Amino acid sequence: MKWIRILLVCCVLAPLAGCGYNAIQSSDEDINAAWSEVLNQYQRRADLVPNLAASVKGYASHEARVLTEVASARARVGSVQMTPEMVKDPAALAAFDQRQGELSGALSRLMVVSERYPELKANEAFRDLQTQLEGTENRIAVARGRYIKTVQHYNVQIRQFPGVVIAKIFGYQPRPNFSVANEAAVSTAPALDFSAQSQSQPQPAKANAAGE
């Protein structure tokens, strides 16, 4: 009778364990897919930086400090190569997030500087780059939000039965995540105002030329 009960328990648990393993494996793959999208959007933004900086430099070459900040922040971002294994390391993910945050801040300051130059704001190529940047920042926020939710779902799975048992057997570990506290800043990309060009401040470069 005892063996019959054990056999019945095994018959019940075996399919449950199989389904649980498949669910965890699927969630793990979802995380990898969500992370790839995060990287794609950040790379898209990084690819816009050189042309943005060159456009600003063409009209505001003396804004060396902010241009240097942008170039340095982009270089630091490029120096961090996040492999699938590294993204499982909390310290590596935090360092990646910090570098991306530094680039976000530098780009925000660059956009503020651009407001001082009506001719730059009127430049069609620059306006197109600004529009692309705004769209990319929005996609970054969406991709990060999806990644956060995917990791949260996975972490809950491996802490609940039967996932907790399956995770211990197959070595699934909790995944580090972006800090939710940072998402408010990420999701509020600087607004790009193309209006009121004629009401903008006088262009400093012209003022200097007039005084020469």
Contacts in CASP RR format, 6 or more apart in sequence:
PFRMAT RR
TARGET T0000
AUTHOR 0000-0000-0000
METHOD contacts of the structure
MODEL  1
MKWIRILLVCCVLAPLAGCGYNAIQSSDEDINAAWSEVLNQYQRRADLVP
NLAASVKGYASHEARVLTEVASARARVGSVQMTPEMVKDPAALAAFDQRQ
GELSGALSRLMVVSERYPELKANEAFRDLQTQLEGTENRIAVARGRYIKT
VQHYNVQIRQFPGVVIAKIFGYQPRPNFSVANEAAVSTAPALDFSAQSQS
QPQPAKANAAGE
13 162 0 8 1.000
16 162 0 8 1.000
17 162 0 8 1.000
17 165 0 8 1.000
17 166 0 8 1.000
18 166 0 8 1.000
20 162 0 8 1.000
20 163 0 8 1.000
20 166 0 8 1.000
21 166 0 8 1.000
21 170 0 8 1.000
23 157 0 8 1.000
23 163 0 8 1.000
24 154 0 8 1.000
24 157 0 8 1.000
24 158 0 8 1.000
24 163 0 8 1.000
24 166 0 8 1.000
24 167 0 8 1.000
24 170 0 8 1.000
24 172 0 8 1.000
27 150 0 8 1.000
27 153 0 8 1.000
27 154 0 8 1.000
27 157 0 8 1.000
28 154 0 8 1.000
28 172 0 8 1.000
30 150 0 8 1.000
30 153 0 8 1.000
30 154 0 8 1.000
31 147 0 8 1.000
31 150 0 8 1.000
31 151 0 8 1.000
31 154 0 8 1.000
31 175 0 8 1.000
32 84 0 8 1.000
34 143 0 8 1.000
34 146 0 8 1.000
34 147 0 8 1.000
34 150 0 8 1.000
34 151 0 8 1.000
35 82 0 8 1.000
35 84 0 8 1.000
35 87 0 8 1.000
35 147 0 8 1.000
37 143 0 8 1.000
37 146 0 8 1.000
37 147 0 8 1.000
38 140 0 8 1.000
38 143 0 8 1.000
38 144 0 8 1.000
38 147 0 8 1.000
39 82 0 8 1.000
40 143 0 8 1.000
41 136 0 8 1.000
41 139 0 8 1.000
41 140 0 8 1.000
41 143 0 8 1.000
42 77 0 8 1.000
42 100 0 8 1.000
42 140 0 8 1.000
44 136 0 8 1.000
44 139 0 8 1.000
45 103 0 8 1.000
45 107 0 8 1.000
45 133 0 8 1.000
45 136 0 8 1.000
45 137 0 8 1.000
45 140 0 8 1.000
46 74 0 8 1.000
46 77 0 8 1.000
46 78 0 8 1.000
46 103 0 8 1.000
48 129 0 8 1.000
48 132 0 8 1.000
48 133 0 8 1.000
48 136 0 8 1.000
49 70 0 8 1.000
49 71 0 8 1.000
49 74 0 8 1.000
49 103 0 8 1.000
49 107 0 8 1.000
50 74 0 8 1.000
51 125 0 8 1.000
51 129 0 8 1.000
52 70 0 8 1.000
52 107 0 8 1.000
52 110 0 8 1.000
52 126 0 8 1.000
52 129 0 8 1.000
52 130 0 8 1.000
52 133 0 8 1.000
53 67 0 8 1.000
53 70 0 8 1.000
53 71 0 8 1.000
53 110 0 8 1.000
55 120 0 8 1.000
55 123 0 8 1.000
55 125 0 8 1.000
55 126 0 8 1.000
55 129 0 8 1.000
56 63 0 8 1.000
56 67 0 8 1.000
56 110 0 8 1.000
56 113 0 8 1.000
56 114 0 8 1.000
56 117 0 8 1.000
56 120 0 8 1.000
56 126 0 8 1.000
57 63 0 8 1.000
57 67 0 8 1.000
58 120 0 8 1.000
59 117 0 8 1.000
59 119 0 8 1.000
59 120 0 8 1.000
59 123 0 8 1.000
59 203 0 8 1.000
59 205 0 8 1.000
60 113 0 8 1.000
60 114 0 8 1.000
60 116 0 8 1.000
60 117 0 8 1.000
60 120 0 8 1.000
60 204 0 8 1.000
60 205 0 8 1.000
62 204 0 8 1.000
62 205 0 8 1.000
63 113 0 8 1.000
66 106 0 8 1.000
66 109 0 8 1.000
66 110 0 8 1.000
66 113 0 8 1.000
67 110 0 8 1.000
69 106 0 8 1.000
69 109 0 8 1.000
69 110 0 8 1.000
70 103 0 8 1.000
70 106 0 8 1.000
70 107 0 8 1.000
70 109 0 8 1.000
70 110 0 8 1.000
72 106 0 8 1.000
73 99 0 8 1.000
73 102 0 8 1.000
73 103 0 8 1.000
73 105 0 8 1.000
73 106 0 8 1.000
73 107 0 8 1.000
74 103 0 8 1.000
74 106 0 8 1.000
76 99 0 8 1.000
76 102 0 8 1.000
76 103 0 8 1.000
77 99 0 8 1.000
77 100 0 8 1.000
77 102 0 8 1.000
77 103 0 8 1.000
78 99 0 8 1.000
79 99 0 8 1.000
80 95 0 8 1.000
80 96 0 8 1.000
80 99 0 8 1.000
82 92 0 8 1.000
82 93 0 8 1.000
82 96 0 8 1.000
86 92 0 8 1.000
86 93 0 8 1.000
87 93 0 8 1.000
87 96 0 8 1.000
87 175 0 8 1.000
87 176 0 8 1.000
88 173 0 8 1.000
88 175 0 8 1.000
88 176 0 8 1.000
89 176 0 8 1.000
90 176 0 8 1.000
93 176 0 8 1.000
93 177 0 8 1.000
93 178 0 8 1.000
94 176 0 8 1.000
97 178 0 8 1.000
97 179 0 8 1.000
97 182 0 8 1.000
101 186 0 8 1.000
104 137 0 8 1.000
104 185 0 8 1.000
104 186 0 8 1.000
104 189 0 8 1.000
107 133 0 8 1.000
107 190 0 8 1.000
108 190 0 8 1.000
111 130 0 8 1.000
111 133 0 8 1.000
111 190 0 8 1.000
111 192 0 8 1.000
112 190 0 8 1.000
114 120 0 8 1.000
114 121 0 8 1.000
114 126 0 8 1.000
114 130 0 8 1.000
115 121 0 8 1.000
115 193 0 8 1.000
115 200 0 8 1.000
115 201 0 8 1.000
116 200 0 8 1.000
116 201 0 8 1.000
116 203 0 8 1.000
116 204 0 8 1.000
117 200 0 8 1.000
117 203 0 8 1.000
117 204 0 8 1.000
117 205 0 8 1.000
118 197 0 8 1.000
118 198 0 8 1.000
118 200 0 8 1.000
118 203 0 8 1.000
119 203 0 8 1.000
120 126 0 8 1.000
121 127 0 8 1.000
121 194 0 8 1.000
121 197 0 8 1.000
121 200 0 8 1.000
122 197 0 8 1.000
127 194 0 8 1.000
130 192 0 8 1.000
130 194 0 8 1.000
131 192 0 8 1.000
133 192 0 8 1.000
134 189 0 8 1.000
134 191 0 8 1.000
134 192 0 8 1.000
135 189 0 8 1.000
137 189 0 8 1.000
137 190 0 8 1.000
138 189 0 8 1.000
140 186 0 8 1.000
141 183 0 8 1.000
141 186 0 8 1.000
141 187 0 8 1.000
141 189 0 8 1.000
144 178 0 8 1.000
144 183 0 8 1.000
144 186 0 8 1.000
145 178 0 8 1.000
145 183 0 8 1.000
147 177 0 8 1.000
147 178 0 8 1.000
148 177 0 8 1.000
148 178 0 8 1.000
148 180 0 8 1.000
148 183 0 8 1.000
151 175 0 8 1.000
151 176 0 8 1.000
151 177 0 8 1.000
152 177 0 8 1.000
154 175 0 8 1.000
155 174 0 8 1.000
155 175 0 8 1.000
155 177 0 8 1.000
157 163 0 8 1.000
158 164 0 8 1.000
158 166 0 8 1.000
158 167 0 8 1.000
158 172 0 8 1.000
158 173 0 8 1.000
158 174 0 8 1.000
159 174 0 8 1.000
166 172 0 8 1.000
167 173 0 8 1.000
END
